[in-house]
């Protein structure tokens, strides 16, 4: 019994001494070692990288997306769009109209020293350009419905999309004589290629973007322009793009 008490007393004495050392004896190690990253607070502004982005040097660049073109090549994240083949009328599919106009626009813009990419339904991942225009043609069961319309993304980080649309509307209407259809849909302002926060295959947030419905393929009067005279529709779009690039001092 005495041995047990002696051992217990010795153990208690050691514990007290160790505690006093921890309290009163200075230590040189301090806190655990740090790495330089530990000195930086976490990024609290999730969009700082967009604001701090700097345009690459080089000539103006324009991306023209041909609506509904090459749907079979859509990635898995956009597979829901594979059956969305667009409008058709008078033996013409929408993608054919869109492609003809895009090719005419490309030819004119390139003659002015502008880099132009013609893009399919699947936009390259994080695609950047000074201007991106998705070219489409409308359709309606009421064949009397006609007119063009243009829209910018509902969430625009480029700072230029609304001005781009204004320029396109003005020039397209003046050049083609088509009336403007005021019925802008959510499918336009929420166009999938604009949604960089959701899809990898979308435009860079600093790309000024617009979607243009060039006219109603189901209306014979609109077809006279967009099918029979695609170069006229193209010139209307070209003039708007050039106006925008000039305003941004890129031309």
Secondary structure, DSSP 8 states (H G I E B T S, - for coil): -HHHHHHHHHHHHHHHHHHHHHHHS--SS-S----GGGGS-----TTHHHHT----SSS-EEEEEETTTTGGG--GGGGGGTT----EETTEEHHHHHHHHHHHHHHHHHTTT-EEEEE-SS--TTB--SEEEEEEEE--SSTT---BEEE--SS--SS-HHHHHHHHHHHHHHHH---B-----HHHHT-GGG-TTT-SSSB-TTSEEEEEEEEETTSHHHHHHHTT-HHHHHHHHHHHHHHHHHHTT--
